[in-house]
Amino acid sequence: MSVGKLRRNGLPFFGVAASVTTSQAVTPGRTIEEITLQLGGGAFVKATHVSMVRVRANGKNLVEASGAQLDAIVAYRGGTVGANTLPIPFADYRMEGEFSQEVGAFDTSVGVENLTVEVDIGAATTPTLRSVLTESAQQRNLDGTPAPYAGLISKILRYPFNVSAGGDLVIPVPFGPVSGALIKRAHLFASQVTRVNVKQDGVDVYEQLLADANEQATRYGRVPQSNVFTVDFVGPGHIGEALDTRDARSIEWRATFSGAASGFMVVEYLDSLLNL
């Protein structure tokens, strides 16, 4: 391409209406850095009316999160978006340096046969929906072969939790050579989470109280979100500090709750298409 990035409208969503699931096909072939959903028509607000967003490649979920959860993830990184704009991020523009920003941008020329975006719309009034794609060239070496990181995709997947009273809860997350991946951040969406401890092979790799985690995140230029505990392994912006669970023999995510709660832990991964 003669330009570094393409920004263009996506293909139309079909059957956009209140209380339906609408979908859009995305043409593979380039590297997708971001898909930005543009919400319009009446009172159609992402945090209230987008109950789920899914990005699927070859039928596999790469992104599954609500509008409010995606909004909080982007806002935590330091981005500011409007009430009617919802980014689905693959590149991470708030990381330090171009390499750390672009690792995870989705090179759809590598093994992708079909790609779709699905949006569950709630009881919105006369909604309209379109998308804007931010794309760049395929991730290639100078000799034309795929770059070593071309197969890594930024995935956003979530895991439910439920506690009937305060105390500790272990939240299962995949690990090991079969289903392990690189983890950049994990976001626990519940106001009752006061502490998180992560152990790999019996060794503490993360242990923070909420106030300490938020203070450190603020110093790194992040924006802690209300009622969200963010476990950030790449806070300074260095992708090399991500938690690599691919060689782990055990992983334990233990959250401490101040009272009864239910919600989701939403994990930002770097992972291959076929895994997870």
Secondary structure, 3 states (H helix, E strand, C coil): CCCCCEEEECCCCECCCCCCEEEEECCCCCEEEEEEEEEECCCCCHHHHEEEEEEEECCEEEEEECHHHHHHHHHHHCCCCCCCEEEEECCCCCCCCHHHHHCECEECCCCCCCEEEEEEECCCCCCEEEEEEEEECCCECCCCCECCCCCCEEEEEEEEEEECCCEEEECCCCCHHHHCCEEEEEEEECCCEEEEEEEECCEEEEEEEHHHHHHHHHHCCCCCCCCEEEEECCCCCCHHHCEECCCCCCEEEEEEECCCEEEEEEEEEEECCCCC
